[in-house]
Amino acid sequence: MPQTLLPPVQEFVDRVRGYFAGGMAEAALWERAAEDLKELLGDPALKEHCKGWPDTKEGNGPAGNLLFYEDPDYKFVLNALVKKPLAETNIHDHGKSWTLYGVLEGGEHIRRWKRTDDGPKDTGPAALAEDGAFDVTPGYIDMVPPWQIHQETNGDQRTIGFIVRSQRSGTFEQYRFDPEDGAISANGGPRQIPYELS
Ligand SMILES: [Fe+2]
């Protein structure tokens, strides 16, 4: 896959690689990387580039992710989810992975849930309780730790999430929750679409 990156994106990658190389603990590393990502989201070259990115999700259909970069040593990836207006994800987690979800264009509504039963993470039925809801706009970074349950719905505008994941979707299981009966189903996450960001 292409690994040449826009200079500000390459700089972001180099910083994150430095945190890994320094042995930083996971939660601290992702908090630090979120600060760098916030800076990157304001970069004019990235904001211009994303105008040409193709949509990867429509309505409540399956999500795809543009895949810009996969780190050969530390395995983190750079992705984008490009929602057409009026799209909605299912209620899901990202399994054991960490995610920084930065809004690059548009805006959306995020809802979160927590499990109130003590069943295993991958086994239903899950008892879900609402655990916050908020609107996000460009520049906002949602840090999604392992197993956090959430859903995003955008309004009448195209919305781009520029995403850093601790590992590529498809290399781990993530889970979808049925709000009616709490059923849980495992899946490999968004399909990955290699895309050049250079
Ligand atoms: Fe998600």
Boltz pocket constraint, residues with backbone or C-beta under 6 A from the ligand:
constraints:
  - pocket:
      binder: B
      contacts: [[A, 92], [A, 93], [A, 94], [A, 150]]
      max_distance: 6.0
